[in-house]
Amino acid sequence: MVISTLESNVLKLSVIYRNTRALVVIDTETLAYRIVDCSRKLFCRIHVSKSCPPYCPVIVAAKDFVTGRRKPRAEVKVLE
């Protein structure tokens, strides 16, 4: 998945959930995401083989924030 920074439908998000801090780039139309950095990446890579699953609380919070379907359980901020 290649996400261009010139696209207007791409958001850069900072997500903080309990002990986890992550930087997420997400496409608002397709909900395709990429984790730029995560504080739990060493733990998750052992169990998930280098890609974040869609049920990860960070990903769920980012998708909730973008779609507005419900209030995210994590603190989500838009970065420029």
N, C-alpha and C positions, 0 to 999 in steps of 0.2 A: 504494500500500500504506500503510495507516494502522495504526500499532501503538500501542495505548494503554499507558500506563505503569502502569495499574492491573491489568493482566493478570498472573497468577502464572506463566505459561509464557514470559515474556519475560526474556531475560538481557541485561545490558549488559556487554560484554567489552572488555578492552584487549588488543590483539594487537601483538606486536613481532616482526618478521621481517626479519632483516638490517638494511637501511637504512630500513625502513618501519615506522612506528608508526601504528596506526589504532584508532579507537573504533567498535565495532560493536554494533548492537542486533539480536538474533536471536530469533525465535520458536522454542521448542524442539519444538513439535509439527509445524509446517509447514516449518520451516527457512527461512522468509522472513527476509530480512536487509535492513538499512539501514546504510550507512556514515555515521556522524555526522561524523567528521573523519579525514583520512588525510594523511600527510606527502608522498605521491606524487600527490595529486589533480590537480595541474597537468599532470604528465606523462600520467596516465591519461585525463584529459578530452580531450586532443588526439587520442589514439588510440582511445578507446572511447566517446566522445560522452556523457559525464556519468553513466554508470552502470558499476558494477564488474561485470565478467564473473564467472561462477561458477568459472572456472579460476584466478582471482587467488589467490596463495598465502595472503593474509590471510583470504579467504573460506573457502578449503579448510581452513585451520587452525581457524577458528571452528566450522565444521560438524563437523570431526573431534572437537573438544573437546566439543561439545554431544551428539553421537550416541555417542561413545565407541567408534567403529569402529576407530580406531587412534590412536597417540600423535601429537599435532600436532607439526609441524616447527618451529612458532613458539612463542614464549612467550605463553601466554594466561592472563589473570587476570580474575576476575569482579569487577565494580565494583558498588557499591551506590548 
